[in-house]
């Protein structure tokens, strides 16, 4: 009988977790690279990760984990596709490892033989192309590789390993849905949380980690600027909300430049503005969708209060009555706190990464403004320590060639973003296994 060997193990994983004797069943596992390509080729949008979660749950069960799927409840009562796998291995700490599973509404243009040609419908019913443009296929595959490695090396660690496959990170409501379904009460409350995210800003084999502030928080805000409709040829008969919206957009930029502490970075972006039906009709209302970013509670408070005050201000300046005041709505389901890497835990993780990958392959990262909902798992006030690091996913040769020309490779949320899978998976499993083994002592 010919045994089928997972190539990711052959790429050095055993060296990180020690000499482990794999059981015959483990030797028949589907190679991790094949799992990755299958997930990449068949991506699923947020709220619709049925097949991806089923595959993850099946792999965790096969590796010996107590596995539960369909964990999570959204605000409308719909069940989510969260997956939780537990391996209890004696007395010790509870370590949670989180990986997200959902894809983006992007048409893939990588030209890879395993490229996605999938289409799907968003929660709003929009028909879109679907692509793993943010690397969650890598994250899910690494979680499976970690599950296998830790199961095969149980003699080297003690405690409880809690593997979480999170849905709907891209809509920033997956972590909230799992917590709303009593994640910690049903399974275990972790003593610490770790996770990773891949990207093309580093070659495969390198990782980076920020201590303290790692990623900005985000608050989504809807604003309805109301006015009085009229004929476009007789603007004096109405109160034009299009003009008021333009004034409002200009004014809120001064929140960042004049209200926010310049040493506390923050962003306000108006990503959508809709109003009116015809060029010669002044509408009654203009609707705006805003995304805001910040690193501190004070920054968030400054932004929200400034937006409310300035929206009210343009209405007052136009002489609108109270019943025509702007409506400012905080969209909680699309908001998340800043990702904060606990200094003590993060320094422990950094030490292990250096020991495992070499000092030259571990980079000190700076905070970035793209946001994540992983911080929600840490609970308000950073009750549970978190360490979240970045994993290089670029082909090393392509990375060096682009750098020599002063260029960068396509990154997350780009239709041409494509990790170099084998070295990325190998480094990711090796790093996560080493960190998990060290923390579970």
Buried (B, 14 or more C-beta within 10 A) or exposed (E): EEEEBBBBBEBEBBEBBEEBEBEEEBEBBBBBBBBBBBBBBBBBBBBBBEBBBBBBBBBBBBBBBEBBBBBBBBEEEEEBBBBBBBBBBEEBBBBBBBBBBBBBBBBBBBEBEBBBEBEBEBBEEEEBBBBBBBBBBBBBBBBBBBBBBBBBBBEBBBBBBBBBBBBBBBBBBBBBBBBBBEBBEEBBEBBBBBBBBBBBBBBBBBBBBBBEBBBBBBBBBBBBBBBBBBEEEEEEEBBBBBBBBBBBBEBBEEBBEEBBEEEEBBBBEBEEBEBBEEEEEBBBBBBBBBBBBBBBEEBBEBBBEBBBBBBBBBBEEBEBEEEBBBEBEBBEBBBBBBBBBBEEBBBBBBEBBBEBBEEEBBBEBEBBBBBBBBBBBBBEEBEBBBBBBBBBBBBBEBBEEBEEEEEEBBBBBBBBBBBBBBBBBBBBBBBBBBBBBBBBE
